[in-house]
Amino acid sequence: MTDPKLPPAPPISDAKLPPAPSAVAELTSAVLSGNHGPEPAGLSITSAFWLHNTTRLPGADVTYRNYYVLLRVGEVFGACAFESDEVDPSYCADTSGRTVADVLRSDDPLPIRIAALDAYLAAVEPHHTADAHEIVLPAGTPDVRARARDAAVAGLLDVAAGTKVALIGVVNPLVDAITERGGTCLPCDFNLRETASGLPVSRDMLEVVDQADAVVATGMTLSNGSFDILLSRCREQAKPLAIYAQTGSAVARAFLGSGVTALSAEPFPFSQFSARPTSLYRYRIDE
């Protein structure tokens, strides 16, 4: 199994980063203007997926219920998780064949637009060709793979004893990974009242961010519209912000150097959908 105390991801040079946006709308506008690569009006969405899966790890009493929008552009998939009933499966029938530009300019639900933005940015620069630190998660059971993944995410931060880490979007193995490194986890989630280890879970994101020394957040902050608020708060307080993203991993990458200091990007197919080795890609900038 992967060492639970992986070293921090190696930093990437600021010189290799494109101009960083300050908000998701600004990034979308730049993409539509052709500032990040090919005209999005010339890229078609060839496949659209609506996925629902549930997960309960051995010994846990919590069942995770996950919903995903996936859009394929070329060789990559853009991904965005969403809450139940936010996107109807029928969207698939109307989305294949549309251009990325059409979706980005539409009034489609936010998760669909985030998935399209993610697909575009990943098509322009796939994670496996980017300046990232690739980690291969081991083959094995869901709990083995989840713990390896979350140890890799925890390794994005230099967590010293007593460091207060706000965790926006609770994944119990990641709670454990933070505490095993000596950190104090401050969890926040809309769907849980306490972690598997008994920590109370706040519903107020800014409350835990303000108390923390560092912040780790899920890519679902992109799908629920809270990403810009989180980004702004961390910039104002000069706090490290690490994003662990299945949702919008290429979108979050665009904010490296503009509030995001580290990223664990896990493109589709996600680790929970396979028992074989799969890759995630870690990025970290010099603070």
C-alpha positions in Angstrom: 0.0 0.0 0.0 1.1 3.6 -0.6 3.0 5.1 2.3 0.5 7.2 4.3 3.2 9.8 4.8 4.0 10.6 1.3 6.3 13.7 0.9 4.7 16.9 -0.3 4.3 17.2 -4.1 7.2 19.0 -5.8 6.6 22.6 -6.6 6.0 23.8 -10.1 7.5 27.0 -11.5 5.3 30.1 -11.6 6.8 30.7 -15.0 4.9 27.7 -16.3 1.5 28.9 -15.1 -0.8 30.8 -17.4 -2.3 34.1 -16.2 -4.5 33.0 -13.3 -8.2 34.1 -13.1 -9.8 35.4 -9.9 -13.2 33.7 -10.4 -14.9 30.9 -12.3 -16.9 33.4 -14.5 -13.6 35.1 -15.4 -12.1 31.8 -16.4 -15.1 30.9 -18.5 -15.0 34.2 -20.3 -11.3 33.8 -21.0 -12.0 30.3 -22.5 -14.8 31.6 -24.6 -12.5 34.3 -25.9 -10.0 31.7 -27.0 -7.3 32.8 -24.4 -6.7 29.2 -23.2 -6.4 27.4 -26.5 -8.6 26.4 -29.5 -11.9 28.1 -30.0 -14.4 26.2 -27.8 -17.0 26.6 -30.6 -14.8 24.2 -32.6 -14.8 21.4 -30.0 -17.7 19.0 -29.8 -19.0 17.0 -26.9 -19.1 13.4 -28.2 -20.6 11.7 -25.1 -22.6 12.8 -22.1 -23.0 10.6 -18.9 -25.2 10.8 -15.8 -23.8 8.6 -13.1 -25.0 7.6 -9.6 -23.0 5.4 -7.2 -23.1 4.7 -3.5 -20.1 3.7 -1.3 -19.9 2.4 2.2 -16.4 1.4 3.4 -16.0 -1.6 5.7 -16.8 -0.8 9.3 -18.3 2.6 8.4 -21.9 3.6 9.2 -22.1 6.2 6.5 -23.2 5.6 2.9 -21.8 8.1 0.4 -24.3 8.8 -2.4 -22.6 10.4 -5.4 -24.0 11.8 -8.6 -21.8 12.9 -11.5 -22.1 14.6 -14.9 -19.4 13.6 -17.4 -18.8 15.2 -20.8 -16.3 13.8 -23.2 -14.2 16.0 -25.5 -11.6 14.2 -27.5 -9.7 11.9 -25.3 -10.7 13.3 -22.0 -13.8 13.5 -19.7 -14.9 16.7 -17.9 -16.5 15.8 -14.6 -18.7 17.5 -12.0 -20.4 16.0 -9.0 -23.8 17.3 -8.0 -26.5 17.0 -5.4 -29.5 14.7 -5.8 -32.2 16.0 -8.2 -30.0 18.8 -9.4 -29.5 17.4 -12.9 -32.0 15.0 -14.7 -30.6 12.0 -16.6 -32.4 13.2 -19.7 -29.8 15.9 -20.1 -27.6 13.3 -21.8 -29.9 13.0 -24.8 -29.6 16.7 -25.6 -25.9 17.3 -24.8 -24.0 14.9 -27.0 -23.1 16.8 -30.3 -23.2 20.3 -28.8 -20.1 22.4 -28.8 -18.3 23.4 -25.6 -19.0 27.0 -26.4 -22.7 26.3 -26.6 -22.8 24.7 -23.2 -20.7 27.4 -21.6 -23.0 30.1 -22.9 -26.2 28.2 -21.9 -28.4 28.4 -18.9 -27.8 24.7 -18.2 -27.4 23.8 -14.5 -24.0 24.8 -13.1 -22.7 21.2 -12.9 -23.1 20.8 -16.6 -21.3 24.0 -17.4 -18.5 23.1 -14.9 -18.1 19.7 -16.6 -17.9 21.4 -20.0 -15.2 23.9 -18.8 -13.3 21.0 -17.2 -13.5 19.0 -20.4 -12.2 21.9 -22.4 -9.2 22.7 -20.1 -8.3 19.0 -19.8 -8.5 18.5 -23.6 -6.1 21.5 -24.1 -3.7 20.0 -21.5 -4.4 16.6 -20.1 -3.1 16.0 -16.6 -0.9 13.1 -17.8 1.0 15.6 -20.1 1.1 18.5 -17.6 3.8 19.5 -15.1 2.3 17.3 -12.4 3.5 14.6 -9.9 1.7 11.4 -10.9 0.8 9.0 -8.2 -0.4 5.5 -9.1 -3.0 4.3 -6.6 -2.5 0.6 -5.8 -4.9 -2.2 -6.9 -7.1 -3.4 -4.1 -10.3 -3.0 -2.2 -12.2 0.3 -1.9 -10.8 1.0 1.5 -7.2 0.3 0.5 -7.5 2.6 -2.5 -9.4 5.3 -0.6 -6.7 5.5 2.1 -3.9 5.6 -0.5 -5.8 8.4 -2.3 -6.4 10.4 0.8 -2.9 10.0 2.1 -1.7 11.5 -1.3 -4.1 14.4 -0.8 -2.9 15.0 2.8 0.6 15.1 1.5 -0.1 18.3 -0.4 0.0 20.2 2.9 2.9 20.4 5.3 0.8 19.5 8.4 2.7 20.0 11.6 1.5 19.0 15.0 -1.3 21.2 16.0 -2.0 22.7 12.6 -5.7 23.4 12.2 -6.9 22.2 8.8 -10.4 23.1 7.6 -11.8 20.2 5.6 -14.5 21.4 3.2 -16.3 18.3 2.1 -15.8 15.4 4.5 -14.2 12.1 3.4 -13.5 10.1 6.5 -10.2 8.5 5.4 -9.0 12.1 4.7 -10.0 13.1 8.2 -7.9 10.2 9.5 -4.9 11.2 7.2 -4.9 14.7 8.5 -5.1 13.7 12.2 -2.4 10.9 11.7 -0.1 13.7 10.6 -0.7 15.6 13.8 -3.2 18.1 12.4 -6.5 19.2 14.0 -9.3 18.6 11.5 -12.1 21.2 11.3 -14.7 19.4 9.1 -17.5 21.1 7.1 -20.1 19.4 5.1 -23.8 19.9 4.1 -24.7 16.3 4.4 -23.0 15.0 7.6 -23.4 15.8 11.3 -20.2 14.1 12.5 -17.3 12.2 11.0 -16.7 8.5 11.5 -14.3 9.4 14.3 -16.9 11.5 16.1 -15.8 15.0 15.2 -18.7 17.4 14.9 -19.2 18.7 11.3 -20.0 22.3 10.7 -22.3 23.5 8.0 -20.6 27.0 7.9 -17.7 26.9 5.5 -16.4 30.4 6.4 -16.5 29.6 10.1 -14.1 26.7 9.8 -11.9 28.6 7.3 -11.5 31.5 9.6 -10.4 29.2 12.4 -7.9 27.2 10.3 -4.2 27.6 9.5 -4.7 25.8 6.1 -7.7 24.6 4.1 -8.4 21.4 2.1 -11.6 21.5 -0.1 -13.3 19.2 -2.5 -13.9 20.1 -6.1 -17.6 20.1 -5.3 -17.2 23.7 -4.2 -17.2 24.3 -7.9 -20.5 22.6 -8.5 -22.3 24.3 -5.6 -21.0 27.8 -6.4 -19.0 28.2 -3.2 -15.6 28.0 -4.8 -15.2 31.7 -5.6 -16.1 32.6 -2.0 -13.6 30.1 -0.6 -10.9 31.3 -2.9 -11.4 34.9 -2.0 -11.4 34.2 1.7 -8.2 32.2 1.5 -6.5 34.9 -0.5 -7.6 37.6 1.9 -6.2 35.6 4.9 -3.1 34.3 3.0 -4.0 30.7 3.9 -2.8 27.7 1.9 -5.7 26.2 -0.1 -5.4 22.6 -1.4 -8.1 21.3 -3.6 -8.8 17.6 -4.0 -10.8 17.2 -7.2 -12.6 14.6 -9.2 -15.0 17.4 -9.9 -13.5 20.1 -12.1 -9.9 19.0 -11.6 -8.7 21.0 -14.7 -10.8 24.0 -13.6 -9.2 24.0 -10.2 -5.8 23.7 -11.9 -6.4 27.0 -13.6 -6.4 28.8 -10.2 -2.9 27.7 -9.1 -1.2 30.8 -8.2 -4.5 32.7 -7.7 -5.5 31.4 -4.3 -5.0 27.6 -4.9 -1.7 26.5 -3.7 -2.0 22.8 -4.2 -4.2 20.4 -6.1 -4.8 16.7 -6.2 -6.4 16.1 -9.6 -8.1 12.8 -10.2 -9.5 12.6 -13.8 -12.1 10.1 -14.8 -12.2 7.0 -14.4 -12.1 7.7 -10.7 -10.5 5.4 -8.2 -13.8 4.1 -6.8 -14.8 2.8 -10.2 -11.9 0.4 -10.6 -10.0 -2.2 -8.5 -6.9 -1.8 -10.7 -4.1 0.8 -10.4 -5.2 4.3 -11.5 -3.5 7.7 -11.4 -4.0 11.0 -9.7 -1.9 14.0 -10.4 -0.6 16.4 -7.7 0.4 20.0 -8.2 1.9 22.4 -5.7 3.3 26.0 -6.2 5.8 27.8 -4.1 4.1 29.9 -1.5 
